[in-house]
Amino acid sequence: MSESLSRKLSRFAVNLNYDNIPANVIDKAKACTLHNVSAALLGAVTPRGRSTIDFIKAEETQPGGATILVDGGKVTRSGAAFANSDFMCVTNQCDSYRMLTHPGPNVLPAALATAELNRNSGKEFLTAVVAGYEIHNRIANDFIPSTQARGYRSSAVYGIFGAAVAVGKLLGLNEDEMAGAIALAVSATSGNLEGMRSGSDEWRIHEPLAARNGALSGLLSRLLYKSGSRCADSALEGDAGFYHTFAGNNKGKLSYVYVGPDQVDLSSIVEKLGERYEMLNVTFKPYPTPGFNNPVIELMSELKKKHAIDADGVDRIIVEVNWLETTYPSPAFPRPELREPRVGTIHYVAAYACVEGGYPGYGRWWETGLGARKEAGEPGENPKVLDLMKRVELVASRERDFFSPRITVSMNNGRIYAGEYNQSEFKWDFKEDARRLGAWIPGLPIPEKQYKNFVETVNNLQELTSIKPLIQLCVCEK
């Protein structure tokens, strides 16, 4: 490549103009904003959300600062980015890109805080969101499982780039400064996988730290360049750069892949940049459970409804999923207990959907984590679910892509019902996301009318001269 990746990505971000962004991409930016901020509304009133509010207000209060969602407190840009990102992650209902990264809790809190303080318009905000998401997705793409194999958590490691670019776009950084923001993000990125491997909780602050540090990367780059300093253009693909450190090499050799070849050309990162938008491949999580559980819940619920399946007559259920979904968080550092039938696993959610015909849209499993309750469940747990999950067989496939399960239900009477997904089912546009989020309304801390006004405001973001009305609709009246 004649020019560095950072240079090409920065030029795209700096030159991106709202009027030149395809309508379906703008619609997706609105959907991402709607979904993740709605998740933040749910998360802010959980015990963890309330403790985060107390912590950030004690450490980061700043009159005239950026807004903590739901609470309304004014804090520093960094404080708001951290808190609002934490809210988006608490219930595990944010968005996903290629299963293991979550651009929303990284990009949006940093962009919201900066747009509020910088008095950016709705169009400027949406443009920055598109820039942040697209560069996050481009840098991450095929390399995500390889990063996990190195012991790093991909969501935070890649998320910082989206936050840095979105903030840089809102601040009006030039090409050199934007490339500097990417380079600074390389130095500031972090997120270790041991917590997820061992079942502890430090991973919960990964995205909040990435959102905060990404915002700082955008701010610091302008400061450095104004003082005459510069950053490495080769920060991504250089011999000691990002890919060497976080993907194992800078040659495009992949440790693990979902499906397909284990070698890519680094030039693919910028291929058709501005023509083909990876942002359109972002998926949404409607249920408070890990992303790979969501399509299993949805597909099993559809099969039950379509065939009037009586769980009492089920002999066994076979769930075929991508092999990396059975070795979470990485084949290099798997949690074998997640392949066992215990609460929170694929076995459990398949059984739950078969028995109940669906899964709660809010208020479940956000405190204890994946598989933490073993076989006990919650008080009042339906014993039929706990019994059936022991008859769910999990099959790892190297042919099925992620979020593309196939479920086969064998009945005691010999009948067999089957169905499969192809990964497209959760790539919702704004209209579909808004429809699906209606299920969350009873669990939200704001009145239904206020939430519907928020939805309408997001849908018309391009008309706002400031995003403050949007933020105000996400604050509880006192």
VOPAGU-2260 file (C-alpha; in pm, 1 decimal, decimal comma):
REM VOPAGU-2260
SITE   aa  ch    i         X         Y         Z
SITE  MET   A    0       0,0       0,0       0,0
SITE  SER   A    1     139,1     337,8    -100,1
SITE  GLU   A    2     -40,8     513,7     184,3
SITE  SER   A    3     -95,7     389,6     536,7
SITE  LEU   A    4    -423,2     246,4     657,8
SITE  SER   A    5    -456,2     530,5     907,9
SITE  ARG   A    6    -416,7     785,5     630,7
SITE  LYS   A    7    -683,6     628,5     408,6
SITE  LEU   A    8    -926,6     578,2     694,7
SITE  SER   A    9    -872,5     932,7     818,4
SITE  ARG   A   10    -929,2    1082,6     475,6
SITE  PHE   A   11   -1258,4     896,1     452,3
SITE  ALA   A   12   -1371,5    1021,5     792,8
SITE  VAL   A   13   -1266,0    1382,3     738,5
SITE  ASN   A   14   -1429,2    1406,0     395,8
SITE  LEU   A   15   -1749,0    1225,7     493,3
SITE  ASN   A   16   -2048,0    1450,6     434,8
SITE  TYR   A   17   -2404,0    1389,9     550,5
SITE  ASP   A   18   -2551,2    1464,0     208,1
SITE  ASN   A   19   -2332,7    1198,0      43,9
SITE  ILE   A   20   -2414,3     916,4     285,6
SITE  PRO   A   21   -2664,5     663,0     144,0
SITE  ALA   A   22   -3011,2     682,8     296,3
SITE  ASN   A   23   -2999,2     325,9     428,7
SITE  VAL   A   24   -2674,5     402,7     611,9
SITE  ILE   A   25   -2824,9     712,5     775,3
SITE  ASP   A   26   -3122,8     498,4     872,1
SITE  LYS   A   27   -2884,5     244,6    1027,7
SITE  ALA   A   28   -2709,4     519,3    1224,4
SITE  LYS   A   29   -3047,1     620,1    1365,0
SITE  ALA   A   30   -3127,3     257,1    1448,1
SITE  CYS   A   31   -2794,1     216,5    1627,6
SITE  THR   A   32   -2858,0     533,7    1825,9
SITE  LEU   A   33   -3210,3     425,7    1913,8
SITE  HIS   A   34   -3114,4      75,2    2018,2
SITE  ASN   A   35   -2810,8     153,8    2229,7
SITE  VAL   A   36   -2958,4     455,9    2405,0
SITE  SER   A   37   -3270,2     250,1    2479,5
SITE  ALA   A   38   -3043,3     -16,2    2629,2
SITE  ALA   A   39   -2884,1     258,1    2838,5
SITE  LEU   A   40   -3226,1     354,4    2973,6
SITE  LEU   A   41   -3271,1      -3,6    3094,6
SITE  GLY   A   42   -2919,1     -27,0    3231,9
SITE  ALA   A   43   -2911,7     299,5    3424,7
SITE  VAL   A   44   -3166,0     181,0    3681,2
SITE  THR   A   45   -3002,8    -153,2    3757,8
SITE  PRO   A   46   -2797,3    -177,4    4078,3
SITE  ARG   A   47   -2478,8    -157,4    3873,2
SITE  GLY   A   48   -2609,0     142,1    3681,2
SITE  ARG   A   49   -2697,7     326,8    4000,1
SITE  SER   A   50   -2355,4     257,5    4150,6
SITE  THR   A   51   -2191,2     391,9    3834,4
SITE  ILE   A   52   -2396,3     710,7    3860,9
SITE  ASP   A   53   -2285,6     760,0    4221,1
SITE  PHE   A   54   -1921,3     694,9    4133,4
SITE  ILE   A   55   -1905,3     925,7    3831,1
SITE  LYS   A   56   -2090,9    1209,0    4003,8
SITE  ALA   A   57   -1851,3    1186,3    4298,1
SITE  GLU   A   58   -1541,5    1191,3    4076,4
SITE  GLU   A   59   -1638,4    1382,6    3761,0
SITE  THR   A   60   -1910,2    1638,1    3842,3
SITE  GLN   A   61   -1875,8    1951,4    3631,0
SITE  PRO   A   62   -2139,1    2227,2    3612,1
SITE  GLY   A   63   -2235,8    2283,7    3250,8
SITE  GLY   A   64   -2081,9    1950,9    3153,3
SITE  ALA   A   65   -2218,1    1655,8    2959,0
SITE  THR   A   66   -2529,2    1470,3    3072,7
SITE  ILE   A   67   -2554,4    1136,5    3249,6
SITE  LEU   A   68   -2853,4     968,7    3086,1
SITE  VAL   A   69   -3159,2     902,0    3305,4
SITE  ASP   A   70   -3002,6    1076,9    3606,9
SITE  GLY   A   71   -2942,9    1411,9    3435,7
SITE  GLY   A   72   -2628,3    1495,4    3633,5
SITE  LYS   A   73   -2366,6    1711,7    3461,0
SITE  VAL   A   74   -2015,6    1569,9    3450,0
SITE  THR   A   75   -1700,8    1582,1    3239,7
SITE  ARG   A   76   -1695,3    1451,3    2884,0
SITE  SER   A   77   -1495,8    1150,0    3005,3
SITE  GLY   A   78   -1733,4    1089,1    3293,3
SITE  ALA   A   79   -2043,2    1097,0    3073,6
SITE  ALA   A   80   -1880,7     871,2    2813,6
SITE  PHE   A   81   -1789,2     619,0    3083,8
SITE  ALA   A   82   -2125,7     619,7    3260,7
SITE  ASN   A   83   -2346,3     610,1    2952,8
SITE  SER   A   84   -2134,4     335,1    2799,0
SITE  ASP   A   85   -2168,6     132,7    3116,3
SITE  PHE   A   86   -2547,0     168,7    3102,6
SITE  MET   A   87   -2552,6      41,6    2743,7
SITE  CYS   A   88   -2363,7    -272,7    2845,6
SITE  VAL   A   89   -2530,4    -366,5    3175,0
SITE  THR   A   90   -2816,5    -576,7    3040,4
SITE  ASN   A   91   -2621,3    -719,4    2745,3
SITE  GLN   A   92   -2862,4    -566,5    2493,5
SITE  CYS   A   93   -2641,3    -334,3    2292,6
SITE  ASP   A   94   -2546,6    -396,5    1928,6
SITE  SER   A   95   -2290,4    -635,9    1780,2
SITE  TYR   A   96   -2053,3    -646,3    1487,9
SITE  ARG   A   97   -1928,5    -993,1    1394,0
SITE  MET   A   98   -2042,8   -1132,1    1728,1
SITE  LEU   A   99   -1753,5   -1026,1    1951,2
SITE  THR   A  100   -1742,4    -647,4    1915,2
SITE  HIS   A  101   -2004,7    -395,9    2023,3
SITE  PRO   A  102   -1952,3     -61,0    1849,9
SITE  GLY   A  103   -2249,4     116,6    2006,1
SITE  PRO   A  104   -2130,0     137,2    2369,2
SITE  ASN   A  105   -1794,3     262,9    2242,5
SITE  VAL   A  106   -1894,6     510,2    1972,3
SITE  LEU   A  107   -2223,4     655,3    2092,7
SITE  PRO   A  108   -2143,2     766,6    2451,4
SITE  ALA   A  109   -1831,7     949,6    2332,6
SITE  ALA   A  110   -2023,4    1105,3    2043,4
SITE  LEU   A  111   -2321,1    1207,2    2258,9
SITE  ALA   A  112   -2104,6    1379,5    2518,5
SITE  THR   A  113   -1896,1    1558,9    2258,0
SITE  ALA   A  114   -2190,9    1664,9    2042,0
SITE  GLU   A  115   -2365,8    1802,9    2349,0
SITE  LEU   A  116   -2064,1    2003,9    2465,1
SITE  ASN   A  117   -1965,7    2109,9    2114,0
SITE  ARG   A  118   -2322,6    2206,6    2018,0
SITE  ASN   A  119   -2320,9    1989,0    1707,7
SITE  SER   A  120   -2633,2    1949,4    1495,1
SITE  GLY   A  121   -2822,1    1627,2    1437,8
SITE  LYS   A  122   -2670,5    1591,8    1091,7
SITE  GLU   A  123   -2320,8    1638,0    1231,3
SITE  PHE   A  124   -2389,7    1381,5    1501,5
SITE  LEU   A  125   -2519,9    1122,4    1254,5
SITE  THR   A  126   -2224,2    1179,9    1022,3
SITE  ALA   A  127   -1982,9    1126,8    1310,6
SITE  VAL   A  128   -2164,5     809,5    1413,8
SITE  VAL   A  129   -2134,2     670,7    1061,1
SITE  ALA   A  130   -1763,1     757,8    1051,2
SITE  GLY   A  131   -1698,5     600,8    1390,6
SITE  TYR   A  132   -1890,8     282,2    1319,5
SITE  GLU   A  133   -1744,5     235,3     973,8
SITE  ILE   A  134   -1384,2     274,0    1082,2
SITE  HIS   A  135   -1439,6      56,3    1388,7
SITE  ASN   A  136   -1587,6    -217,3    1170,3
SITE  ARG   A  137   -1322,6    -189,0     901,3
SITE  ILE   A  138   -1032,1    -216,6    1145,5
SITE  ALA   A  139   -1196,9    -504,9    1333,5
SITE  ASN   A  140   -1364,4    -720,5    1065,2
SITE  ASP   A  141   -1175,7   -1047,3    1000,7
SITE  PHE   A  142    -930,5    -993,3    1285,2
SITE  ILE   A  143   -1173,4   -1020,6    1576,2
SITE  PRO   A  144   -1123,2   -1391,0    1665,0
SITE  SER   A  145    -745,4   -1351,8    1627,6
SITE  THR   A  146    -746,8   -1069,6    1880,3
SITE  GLN   A  147    -942,6   -1283,1    2125,7
SITE  ALA   A  148    -685,2   -1560,0    2071,0
SITE  ARG   A  149    -415,9   -1321,6    2196,1
SITE  GLY   A  150    -598,5   -1278,9    2526,4
SITE  TYR   A  151    -753,9    -941,9    2445,8
SITE  ARG   A  152   -1123,0    -859,3    2441,3
SITE  SER   A  153   -1207,2    -741,1    2092,1
SITE  SER   A  154   -1497,8    -515,8    2181,2
SITE  ALA   A  155   -1285,1    -271,6    2376,4
SITE  VAL   A  156    -967,1    -316,5    2172,4
SITE  TYR   A  157   -1143,3    -213,1    1851,0
SITE  GLY   A  158   -1412,1       2,4    2007,7
SITE  ILE   A  159   -1171,5     278,9    2098,8
SITE  PHE   A  160   -1112,5     354,0    1729,0
SITE  GLY   A  161   -1479,5     419,4    1666,5
SITE  ALA   A  162   -1499,1     651,4    1965,3
SITE  ALA   A  163   -1183,4     840,4    1865,8
SITE  VAL   A  164   -1296,5     892,0    1506,9
SITE  ALA   A  165   -1651,3     995,9    1599,8
SITE  VAL   A  166   -1519,4    1252,8    1846,1
SITE  GLY   A  167   -1258,5    1370,4    1597,2
SITE  LYS   A  168   -1526,8    1418,8    1333,3
SITE  LEU   A  169   -1743,0    1623,4    1570,2
SITE  LEU   A  170   -1443,2    1838,9    1661,5
SITE  GLY   A  171   -1356,9    1895,8    1295,5
SITE  LEU   A  172   -1011,2    1736,3    1299,3
SITE  ASN   A  173    -813,2    1758,7     977,1
SITE  GLU   A  174    -662,1    1454,3     808,1
SITE  ASP   A  175    -333,7    1464,8    1000,7
SITE  GLU   A  176    -513,4    1509,5    1331,3
SITE  MET   A  177    -757,0    1226,7    1257,1
SITE  ALA   A  178    -470,0     993,4    1171,8
SITE  GLY   A  179    -316,1    1103,7    1499,5
SITE  ALA   A  180    -635,4    1017,0    1685,5
SITE  ILE   A  181    -618,4     664,6    1542,5
SITE  ALA   A  182    -252,9     634,5    1643,6
SITE  LEU   A  183    -326,5     757,0    1995,3
SITE  ALA   A  184    -608,1     504,3    2019,0
SITE  VAL   A  185    -356,8     229,0    1938,5
SITE  SER   A  186    -154,3     337,4    2240,9
SITE  ALA   A  187    -457,9     373,2    2467,0
SITE  THR   A  188    -648,8      56,8    2380,3
SITE  SER   A  189    -687,6    -224,5    2631,5
SITE  GLY   A  190    -911,1    -504,7    2753,0
SITE  ASN   A  191    -791,0    -841,7    2880,6
SITE  LEU   A  192    -983,7   -1166,9    2834,2
SITE  GLU   A  193    -897,7   -1340,2    3160,4
SITE  GLY   A  194   -1205,6   -1206,3    3334,5
SITE  MET   A  195   -1434,5   -1355,7    3071,9
SITE  ARG   A  196   -1239,4   -1681,1    3072,0
SITE  SER   A  197   -1255,2   -1718,6    3448,6
SITE  GLY   A  198   -1606,7   -1580,5    3494,4
SITE  SER   A  199   -1513,6   -1263,8    3685,2
SITE  ASP   A  200   -1647,0    -915,6    3618,4
SITE  GLU   A  201   -1369,5    -673,5    3522,4
SITE  TRP   A  202   -1471,4    -705,2    3156,1
SITE  ARG   A  203   -1775,4    -496,5    3242,9
SITE  ILE   A  204   -1569,0    -176,3    3235,2
SITE  HIS   A  205   -1397,7    -249,5    2903,2
SITE  GLU   A  206   -1634,6     -53,6    2678,3
SITE  PRO   A  207   -1670,7     234,5    2927,6
SITE  LEU   A  208   -1292,4     271,3    2935,0
SITE  ALA   A  209   -1273,0     247,7    2555,7
SITE  ALA   A  210   -1541,3     515,3    2513,0
SITE  ARG   A  211   -1360,9     744,1    2756,0
SITE  ASN   A  212   -1013,2     681,2    2615,4
SITE  GLY   A  213   -1139,4     710,8    2259,8
SITE  ALA   A  214   -1284,0    1053,0    2335,4
SITE  LEU   A  215    -953,0    1157,0    2489,2
SITE  SER   A  216    -763,5    1029,8    2183,8
SITE  GLY   A  217    -966,9    1258,8    1960,6
SITE  LEU   A  218    -912,2    1555,9    2189,4
SITE  LEU   A  219    -542,5    1493,8    2251,5
SITE  SER   A  220    -457,6    1455,8    1884,6
SITE  ARG   A  221    -552,3    1814,8    1809,9
SITE  LEU   A  222    -352,8    1931,7    2111,1
SITE  LEU   A  223     -44,1    1735,8    2003,8
SITE  TYR   A  224     -52,7    1852,6    1644,1
SITE  LYS   A  225    -102,3    2213,9    1744,3
SITE  SER   A  226     209,0    2188,6    1959,6
SITE  GLY   A  227     413,7    2049,5    1671,0
SITE  SER   A  228     407,8    1683,8    1768,2
SITE  ARG   A  229     313,3    1404,0    1530,0
SITE  CYS   A  230     195,0    1043,0    1547,0
SITE  ALA   A  231     299,3     737,5    1346,7
SITE  ASP   A  232     108,7     696,0    1021,6
SITE  SER   A  233     195,6     325,7    1039,2
SITE  ALA   A  234      33,4     281,2    1381,6
SITE  LEU   A  235    -199,4      10,2    1251,7
SITE  GLU   A  236       4,5    -202,9    1010,9
SITE  GLY   A  237     361,7    -113,6    1113,5
SITE  ASP   A  238     610,1    -379,0    1224,1
SITE  ALA   A  239     541,2    -294,3    1588,1
SITE  GLY   A  240     193,2    -161,2    1523,1
SITE  PHE   A  241    -158,9    -249,7    1625,0
SITE  TYR   A  242    -204,9    -566,2    1419,0
SITE  HIS   A  243     131,2    -706,7    1527,2
SITE  THR   A  244      36,1    -652,5    1890,1
SITE  PHE   A  245    -333,8    -734,8    1894,2
SITE  ALA   A  246    -375,0    -980,7    1604,1
SITE  GLY   A  247     -41,4   -1161,2    1627,1
SITE  ASN   A  248     113,1   -1030,9    1304,0
SITE  ASN   A  249      86,3    -757,7    1042,6
SITE  LYS   A  250      69,0    -997,8     747,9
SITE  GLY   A  251    -302,3   -1081,3     759,6
SITE  LYS   A  252    -251,2   -1432,6     895,9
SITE  LEU   A  253    -552,2   -1517,6    1113,6
SITE  SER   A  254    -542,1   -1740,1    1422,0
SITE  TYR   A  255    -910,2   -1833,5    1400,0
SITE  VAL   A  256   -1196,7   -1760,7    1161,7
SITE  TYR   A  257   -1570,8   -1813,6    1180,5
SITE  VAL   A  258   -1577,0   -1961,0     830,1
SITE  GLY   A  259   -1358,3   -1915,3     523,9
SITE  PRO   A  260    -985,7   -1861,0     465,5
SITE  ASP   A  261    -737,4   -1787,9     743,5
SITE  GLN   A  262    -545,6   -1531,4     540,0
SITE  VAL   A  263    -654,9   -1180,8     439,6
SITE  ASP   A  264    -487,0    -891,3     265,2
SITE  LEU   A  265    -462,9    -581,0     482,7
SITE  SER   A  266    -573,0    -376,4     183,4
SITE  SER   A  267    -920,3    -530,2     226,8
SITE  ILE   A  268    -963,5    -303,4     528,9
SITE  VAL   A  269   -1007,6      -2,9     302,0
SITE  GLU   A  270   -1153,2    -181,3      -1,4
SITE  LYS   A  271   -1450,5      12,7    -143,1
SITE  LEU   A  272   -1438,8     247,2     154,6
SITE  GLY   A  273   -1728,7     488,8     117,1
SITE  GLU   A  274   -1902,3     260,7    -133,8
SITE  ARG   A  275   -1969,0     -51,9      72,5
SITE  TYR   A  276   -2068,5      22,3     431,3
SITE  GLU   A  277   -1983,9    -241,8     691,7
SITE  MET   A  278   -2209,9     -52,3     929,6
SITE  LEU   A  279   -2505,8    -218,1     760,2
SITE  ASN   A  280   -2388,9    -552,0     902,9
SITE  VAL   A  281   -2436,9    -442,5    1263,8
SITE  THR   A  282   -2691,8    -657,9    1446,7
SITE  PHE   A  283   -2910,7    -583,3    1748,2
SITE  LYS   A  284   -2974,2    -783,9    2063,7
SITE  PRO   A  285   -3336,5    -776,7    2182,6
SITE  TYR   A  286   -3283,3   -1010,3    2478,1
SITE  PRO   A  287   -3072,2    -966,3    2795,1
SITE  THR   A  288   -2832,8   -1249,9    2719,7
SITE  PRO   A  289   -2514,4   -1295,5    2513,2
SITE  GLY   A  290   -2548,2   -1220,3    2143,9
SITE  PHE   A  291   -2518,4   -1577,5    2020,1
SITE  ASN   A  292   -2814,7   -1675,9    2239,5
SITE  ASN   A  293   -3046,1   -1427,1    2067,8
SITE  PRO   A  294   -3092,1   -1606,2    1733,0
SITE  VAL   A  295   -3138,7   -1936,4    1917,5
SITE  ILE   A  296   -3420,1   -1782,1    2123,5
SITE  GLU   A  297   -3583,3   -1627,8    1818,5
SITE  LEU   A  298   -3561,1   -1937,2    1599,4
SITE  MET   A  299   -3684,4   -2172,9    1871,5
SITE  SER   A  300   -3975,2   -1938,3    1944,8
SITE  GLU   A  301   -4068,5   -1933,9    1575,8
SITE  LEU   A  302   -4057,0   -2313,0    1552,4
SITE  LYS   A  303   -4276,5   -2350,3    1859,4
SITE  LYS   A  304   -4533,4   -2108,8    1720,4
SITE  LYS   A  305   -4528,3   -2247,6    1366,1
SITE  HIS   A  306   -4565,9   -2611,9    1467,0
SITE  ALA   A  307   -4753,1   -2570,6    1797,5
SITE  ILE   A  308   -4474,5   -2760,0    1972,9
SITE  ASP   A  309   -4568,6   -2889,4    2317,2
SITE  ALA   A  310   -4252,8   -2894,3    2527,5
SITE  ASP   A  311   -4387,1   -3192,9    2721,0
SITE  GLY   A  312   -4364,2   -3398,7    2403,3
SITE  VAL   A  313   -4006,6   -3306,4    2313,1
SITE  ASP   A  314   -3752,7   -3587,5    2312,7
SITE  ARG   A  315   -3447,9   -3373,1    2236,4
SITE  ILE   A  316   -3335,4   -3053,0    2068,4
SITE  ILE   A  317   -3021,8   -3026,9    1855,8
SITE  VAL   A  318   -2875,7   -2677,7    1815,3
SITE  GLU   A  319   -2604,4   -2640,2    1550,7
SITE  VAL   A  320   -2402,6   -2318,4    1576,0
SITE  ASN   A  321   -2072,1   -2176,5    1460,6
SITE  TRP   A  322   -1782,8   -2345,0    1635,6
SITE  LEU   A  323   -1659,2   -2020,8    1790,8
SITE  GLU   A  324   -1995,0   -1983,8    1964,6
SITE  THR   A  325   -1918,4   -2307,2    2151,5
SITE  THR   A  326   -1567,0   -2203,4    2258,7
SITE  TYR   A  327   -1650,3   -1860,2    2398,6
SITE  PRO   A  328   -1464,1   -1633,9    2458,9
SITE  SER   A  329   -1197,0   -1800,1    2238,2
SITE  PRO   A  330   -1076,3   -2148,2    2144,4
SITE  ALA   A  331    -748,4   -2041,2    2302,6
SITE  PHE   A  332    -920,4   -1963,2    2633,9
SITE  PRO   A  333   -1255,0   -2147,0    2639,2
SITE  ARG   A  334   -1496,9   -2183,9    2927,1
SITE  PRO   A  335   -1587,5   -2553,0    2901,1
SITE  GLU   A  336   -1876,5   -2513,8    3144,4
SITE  LEU   A  337   -2060,0   -2307,6    2882,7
SITE  ARG   A  338   -2096,9   -2622,5    2675,0
SITE  GLU   A  339   -2288,2   -2777,8    2962,4
SITE  PRO   A  340   -2663,8   -2739,1    3025,8
SITE  ARG   A  341   -2671,5   -2461,8    3282,5
SITE  VAL   A  342   -2868,1   -2142,1    3322,1
SITE  GLY   A  343   -2764,8   -1875,3    3071,5
SITE  THR   A  344   -2614,5   -2109,0    2811,5
SITE  ILE   A  345   -2743,7   -2199,6    2465,6
SITE  HIS   A  346   -2898,5   -2514,2    2615,6
SITE  TYR   A  347   -3094,9   -2304,1    2861,1
SITE  VAL   A  348   -3228,7   -2039,0    2624,9
SITE  ALA   A  349   -3331,6   -2301,9    2369,1
SITE  ALA   A  350   -3522,9   -2489,0    2638,8
SITE  TYR   A  351   -3670,1   -2167,0    2777,7
SITE  ALA   A  352   -3802,7   -2057,3    2438,8
SITE  CYS   A  353   -3941,0   -2404,8    2371,7
SITE  VAL   A  354   -4127,9   -2412,0    2702,2
SITE  GLU   A  355   -4234,2   -2047,3    2729,3
SITE  GLY   A  356   -4261,2   -1952,0    2362,5
SITE  GLY   A  357   -4020,5   -1660,6    2398,5
SITE  TYR   A  358   -3778,7   -1490,2    2634,6
SITE  PRO   A  359   -3812,2   -1177,6    2853,3
SITE  GLY   A  360   -3706,7    -854,1    2687,3
SITE  TYR   A  361   -3565,8    -701,4    3003,5
SITE  GLY   A  362   -3476,3    -765,5    3366,0
SITE  ARG   A  363   -3310,8   -1107,0    3349,9
SITE  TRP   A  364   -2956,8   -1232,6    3413,1
SITE  TRP   A  365   -2782,0    -899,0    3397,8
SITE  GLU   A  366   -2633,8    -932,3    3746,7
SITE  THR   A  367   -2480,4   -1279,0    3759,6
SITE  GLY   A  368   -2337,9   -1327,5    3413,7
SITE  LEU   A  369   -2328,7   -1612,6    3167,1
SITE  GLY   A  370   -2383,2   -1951,8    3325,2
SITE  ALA   A  371   -2323,1   -1821,3    3676,1
SITE  ARG   A  372   -2628,6   -1979,1    3833,8
SITE  LYS   A  373   -2547,3   -2329,0    3712,7
SITE  GLU   A  374   -2867,5   -2533,6    3733,7
SITE  ALA   A  375   -3061,1   -2341,3    3995,7
SITE  GLY   A  376   -3228,1   -2065,0    3798,5
SITE  GLU   A  377   -3423,9   -1785,3    3959,4
SITE  PRO   A  378   -3683,3   -1833,7    4233,6
SITE  GLY   A  379   -3994,1   -1962,7    4060,5
SITE  GLU   A  380   -3799,8   -2093,2    3760,2
SITE  ASN   A  381   -4014,3   -2330,2    3555,9
SITE  PRO   A  382   -3882,0   -2681,3    3630,6
SITE  LYS   A  383   -3976,2   -2782,3    3276,8
SITE  VAL   A  384   -3706,9   -2546,7    3145,8
SITE  LEU   A  385   -3441,8   -2691,2    3375,0
SITE  ASP   A  386   -3540,4   -3043,2    3275,3
SITE  LEU   A  387   -3554,6   -2978,6    2901,2
SITE  MET   A  388   -3220,0   -2799,0    2888,5
SITE  LYS   A  389   -3054,5   -3130,6    2981,9
SITE  ARG   A  390   -3191,0   -3272,7    2656,5
SITE  VAL   A  391   -3051,2   -2996,0    2438,3
SITE  GLU   A  392   -2749,7   -3107,3    2234,6
SITE  LEU   A  393   -2504,2   -2841,3    2119,3
SITE  VAL   A  394   -2321,8   -2909,9    1791,1
SITE  ALA   A  395   -2023,1   -2703,5    1677,0
SITE  SER   A  396   -2004,2   -2636,1    1303,1
SITE  ARG   A  397   -1728,7   -2486,4    1088,5
SITE  GLU   A  398   -1972,7   -2448,6     799,8
SITE  ARG   A  399   -2240,5   -2242,8     975,6
SITE  ASP   A  400   -2152,9   -1875,7    1022,4
SITE  PHE   A  401   -2197,9   -1694,6    1352,4
SITE  PHE   A  402   -2555,5   -1600,1    1448,6
SITE  SER   A  403   -2680,0   -1863,7    1200,1
SITE  PRO   A  404   -2813,6   -2152,3    1409,8
SITE  ARG   A  405   -2997,0   -2456,9    1287,8
SITE  ILE   A  406   -3239,8   -2614,9    1533,2
SITE  THR   A  407   -3387,9   -2962,6    1505,3
SITE  VAL   A  408   -3663,1   -3062,5    1748,8
SITE  SER   A  409   -3733,2   -3435,0    1780,0
SITE  MET   A  410   -4067,1   -3525,6    1936,7
SITE  ASN   A  411   -4154,7   -3836,6    2133,2
SITE  ASN   A  412   -4409,9   -3926,9    1864,0
SITE  GLY   A  413   -4138,2   -3938,1    1597,4
SITE  ARG   A  414   -4211,6   -3603,8    1434,7
SITE  ILE   A  415   -3919,7   -3373,1    1358,5
SITE  TYR   A  416   -3931,5   -2995,8    1320,8
SITE  ALA   A  417   -3634,2   -2795,5    1196,1
SITE  GLY   A  418   -3538,6   -2443,8    1097,4
SITE  GLU   A  419   -3232,2   -2229,8    1041,8
SITE  TYR   A  420   -3113,7   -1869,6    1026,6
SITE  ASN   A  421   -2867,7   -1709,2     786,3
SITE  GLN   A  422   -2733,0   -1419,0    1000,9
SITE  SER   A  423   -2950,9   -1148,9     844,5
SITE  GLU   A  424   -3236,7   -1175,2    1093,6
SITE  PHE   A  425   -3109,4    -911,6    1338,9
SITE  LYS   A  426   -2971,5    -654,3    1093,1
SITE  TRP   A  427   -3271,6    -433,5    1155,3
SITE  ASP   A  428   -3343,5     -93,9    1007,1
SITE  PHE   A  429   -3484,2     186,6    1220,2
SITE  LYS   A  430   -3848,5      93,8    1171,4
SITE  GLU   A  431   -3799,0    -268,4    1272,3
SITE  ASP   A  432   -3577,2    -182,3    1568,0
SITE  ALA   A  433   -3834,4      67,2    1694,7
SITE  ARG   A  434   -4105,0    -196,4    1662,0
SITE  ARG   A  435   -3904,7    -455,7    1851,5
SITE  LEU   A  436   -3804,5    -214,7    2126,4
SITE  GLY   A  437   -4169,5    -168,2    2212,1
SITE  ALA   A  438   -4128,5    -481,8    2424,3
SITE  TRP   A  439   -3887,4    -292,3    2649,4
SITE  ILE   A  440   -4124,3      -7,1    2734,6
SITE  PRO   A  441   -4262,7    -157,3    3060,3
SITE  GLY   A  442   -3907,1    -182,5    3194,8
SITE  LEU   A  443   -3798,3     172,1    3108,4
SITE  PRO   A  444   -3752,5     442,3    3374,5
SITE  ILE   A  445   -3927,4     709,1    3166,1
SITE  PRO   A  446   -4299,7     727,8    3077,4
SITE  GLU   A  447   -4417,4     562,7    2757,6
SITE  LYS   A  448   -4514,3     897,2    2603,2
SITE  GLN   A  449   -4168,3    1038,0    2671,4
SITE  TYR   A  450   -4003,9     731,1    2520,3
SITE  LYS   A  451   -4218,4     752,2    2207,7
SITE  ASN   A  452   -4118,5    1117,8    2173,4
SITE  PHE   A  453   -3756,5    1004,7    2201,4
SITE  VAL   A  454   -3807,7     748,3    1924,3
SITE  GLU   A  455   -3962,6    1012,4    1700,0
SITE  THR   A  456   -3679,6    1254,0    1777,0
SITE  VAL   A  457   -3416,9     997,0    1679,6
SITE  ASN   A  458   -3606,9     931,8    1357,8
SITE  ASN   A  459   -3584,4    1303,3    1275,9
SITE  LEU   A  460   -3235,8    1371,4    1409,2
SITE  GLN   A  461   -3129,2    1538,4    1085,7
SITE  GLU   A  462   -3368,0    1824,4    1161,7
SITE  LEU   A  463   -3215,0    1913,6    1499,4
SITE  THR   A  464   -2980,1    2209,1    1526,3
SITE  SER   A  465   -2860,0    2063,9    1856,4
SITE  ILE   A  466   -2884,3    1716,1    2008,4
SITE  LYS   A  467   -2979,3    1855,3    2348,9
SITE  PRO   A  468   -3353,2    1786,8    2294,3
SITE  LEU   A  469   -3263,8    1423,1    2228,8
SITE  ILE   A  470   -3060,7    1396,7    2547,3
SITE  GLN   A  471   -3325,7    1570,5    2755,7
SITE  LEU   A  472   -3580,7    1308,7    2650,2
SITE  CYS   A  473   -3351,1    1046,8    2807,3
SITE  VAL   A  474   -3357,8    1208,1    3152,1
SITE  CYS   A  475   -3615,0    1124,9    3418,6
SITE  GLU   A  476   -3827,6    1412,2    3539,7
SITE  LYS   A  477   -3757,4    1502,8    3901,6
